[in-house]
Amino acid sequence: MRKVNQNRHKSARLTLYNHKGGVGKTTLVINIAAALGSLGKRVLLVDTDPQCNLTSYLVESDVVDNWLDNSDTDEGVTIWSALKPFIEGTGGVKNIKVSERLDNVFLLPGDIRLSEFEQELNQIWVECLQRKPRGFKGASAISEIVNNIATKEKIDYIFYDVGPNIGPLNRVILLDCDYFIVPAACDLFSVRALKTLGRSLYDWIKEWQIISLLAPDNTLLLPGKPEYIGYILQRFRMYSESIASQYAAYATKLEKSTYSDIVEVLRKIDKDLAKGTPSQHKLGQVKDFASLAPLSQTQGVPFFAVDGGSADQKAQAVEEFISIANKIISATE
């Protein structure tokens, strides 16, 4: 009998995914992770964006520079360091020790050299179609690295921070996720991007279903069933009645588009890939915390933990992100 995802840790794997840039994805990930950590959940953040924005947000720049300079050595601690033996054909993936960057929040650092692995993934995908073992090992390499860490650290939630594209790296990340959330700004580009997002996910899942049937026995496979649990509106401002009206109009368009371009598309594959109603899919709306954002990035902490800034805004941030965290817990447990 074919073995699929044997010994996969019970932690829930998620990503906030939107191939449109500028939606504040990394900032959302950090604040949601911190909120889950404050609720007693152990969270692993995995930086799979070669730009390393998540790593740079949480770690001092001189430390990040040192990690990147030494990621090719035996002392390397980045995601590239873990992948290197497989990519070079010298062995399997390497176990990496992660550090706790916030309370209950651990980080697997990113690496600009992850772009080299992304180039390999096109050939790895072809090798999967050719039923070659290396293809399946390559497709599940990051999953295996993450699984080893999650098991050791007893992680409850894994969040992949991904780049804003529909490339081969994001394909294997999404296929490894149990759930995904769509972050969106209240603008026309966010609405238009949803159609491409839904089509890409549909194609990836359908192709992986074919590949899974081709897989030799005793092959470790990605689950290939990322479930859509909702969207988060953010970075909106309410200065006047006209702007409030404009925000409401885009919020309505986004709700309709997420349903027609994501929910209905995924349900053509499997109804369980997009459960719930449109109202349940709205996980939250995060306003523009302009005064807290630069402090958060400088200090490497979530909005509600910054030193300085508006106490009222920090209280609002706590309320909003705890609410989102609780909805995620409800949807995934």
MOZIKA-V511332 format. One line per field, one symbol per residue. ss: DSSP state (H for helix, E for strand, C for the rest). phi: phi as a letter, one per 40 degrees, with the letter a starting at -180 (. if undefined). burial: b if it has 9 or more other C-alpha atoms within 8 Angstrom, else e. Layout:
ss->???
phi->???
burial->???
This chain:
ss->CCCCCCCCCCCEEEEECCCCCCCCHHHHHHHHHHHHHHCCCCEEEEECCCCCHHHHHHCCHHHHHHHHHCCCCCCCCEHHHHHHHHHCCCCCCCCCCCEEEECCEEEEECCCCHHHHHHHHHHHHHHHHCCCHHHHHHHCHHHHHHHHHHHHHCCCEEEEECCCCCCHHHHHHHHHCCEEEEEEECCHHHHHHHHHHHHHHHHHHHHHHHHHHHCCCCCCCCCCCCEEEEEEEEEECCCCHHHHHHHHHHHHHHHHHHHHHHHHHHHCCCHHHCCCCHHHHEEEEEECCHHHHHHHHHHCCCHHHCCCCCHHHHHHHHHHHHHHHHHHHHHHC
phi->.ccbfcgcccdcbbacbacccgbgdcccdccccccccccgccbbcbcbcdcgccccccbdcccddccccbccccccbcccdccdccccgbiccccbcbbccbdgbbbcccacccccccccccccccccccgcdccccccbccdcdccccccccfccbbbccbccabccccccccccccaabbcaccaccccccccccccccdccccccccccccccdgbcbccgbcccbibbcagcbbcacccccccccccccccccccccbcccccccadccacgbdcccccibbcccdccdccccccgbcdcbcchgccccccccdcccccccccccccbb
burial->eebbbeeeeebbbbbbbbbbeebbbbeebbbbbbbbbbeebbbbbbbbbbebbbbbbbbeeeebeebbebbbeeebbbbbbbbbbbeeeeeebbebebebbbebbbbbbbbbebeebbeebbbbbbbbbebbbbbbbbbbbbbbbbbbbbbeeebbbbbbbbbbebebbbbbbbbbbbbbbbbbbbeeebbebbbebbbbbbebbbebbebeeebeeebbbbbbbbbbbbbbbbbbeeeeeebbeebeebbebbbebbbbbbbbbbbebebebbbeeeeebbbbbbeeeeebbebbbeebbbbeebeebeeebbbebbebbbbbbbbbeeeee
